[in-house]
């Protein structure tokens, strides 16, 4: 059974997590410096999240359809995203295994992985605050 019961639940949790990341000056600063627009395409359940750091000033978080053209796109099952935020996914290996498929200059996105590590401990709190009953 999938971790997320619906697209709405997936979007709510991912938005809450990215808003926490946005509130962290160190993480947000590194992401904004990249000026990337990254779009995550999820399946089982379906979902889409776009993180727009293109202006270098404010991180914008969009769930669902977004008119901004992404620089990097990442495609994965929602459960893979869940495991990633728990710190259990080796992204380069997941890319090689096809668990994550990318489009665009993925090396730029991979360079930001160390900046996101402080978000791993935030994720279980986001899960708990949203009342999701999964093991973390």
Secondary structure in CASP SS format (residue, H / E / C, confidence):
PFRMAT SS
TARGET T0000
AUTHOR 0000-0000-0000
METHOD secondary structure of the structure
MODEL  1
X C 1.00
X C 1.00
X C 1.00
X C 1.00
X C 1.00
X C 1.00
X H 1.00
X H 1.00
X H 1.00
X H 1.00
X H 1.00
X H 1.00
X H 1.00
X H 1.00
X H 1.00
X H 1.00
X H 1.00
X H 1.00
X H 1.00
X H 1.00
X H 1.00
X H 1.00
X H 1.00
X C 1.00
X H 1.00
X H 1.00
X H 1.00
X H 1.00
X H 1.00
X H 1.00
X H 1.00
X H 1.00
X H 1.00
X H 1.00
X C 1.00
X C 1.00
X E 1.00
X E 1.00
X E 1.00
X E 1.00
X E 1.00
X E 1.00
X E 1.00
X C 1.00
X C 1.00
X C 1.00
X E 1.00
X E 1.00
X E 1.00
X E 1.00
X E 1.00
X E 1.00
X C 1.00
X C 1.00
X C 1.00
X C 1.00
X C 1.00
X C 1.00
X C 1.00
X E 1.00
X E 1.00
X E 1.00
X E 1.00
X C 1.00
X C 1.00
X C 1.00
X C 1.00
X C 1.00
X C 1.00
X C 1.00
X C 1.00
X E 1.00
X E 1.00
X E 1.00
X E 1.00
X E 1.00
X E 1.00
X H 1.00
X H 1.00
X H 1.00
X H 1.00
X H 1.00
X H 1.00
X H 1.00
X H 1.00
X C 1.00
X C 1.00
X C 1.00
X C 1.00
X C 1.00
X H 1.00
X H 1.00
X H 1.00
X H 1.00
X H 1.00
X H 1.00
X H 1.00
X C 1.00
X C 1.00
X E 1.00
X E 1.00
X E 1.00
X E 1.00
X C 1.00
X C 1.00
X H 1.00
X H 1.00
X H 1.00
X H 1.00
X H 1.00
X C 1.00
X C 1.00
X H 1.00
X H 1.00
X H 1.00
X H 1.00
X H 1.00
X H 1.00
X H 1.00
X H 1.00
X H 1.00
X H 1.00
X H 1.00
X H 1.00
X H 1.00
X H 1.00
X H 1.00
X H 1.00
X H 1.00
X C 1.00
X C 1.00
X C 1.00
X C 1.00
X C 1.00
X C 1.00
X C 1.00
END
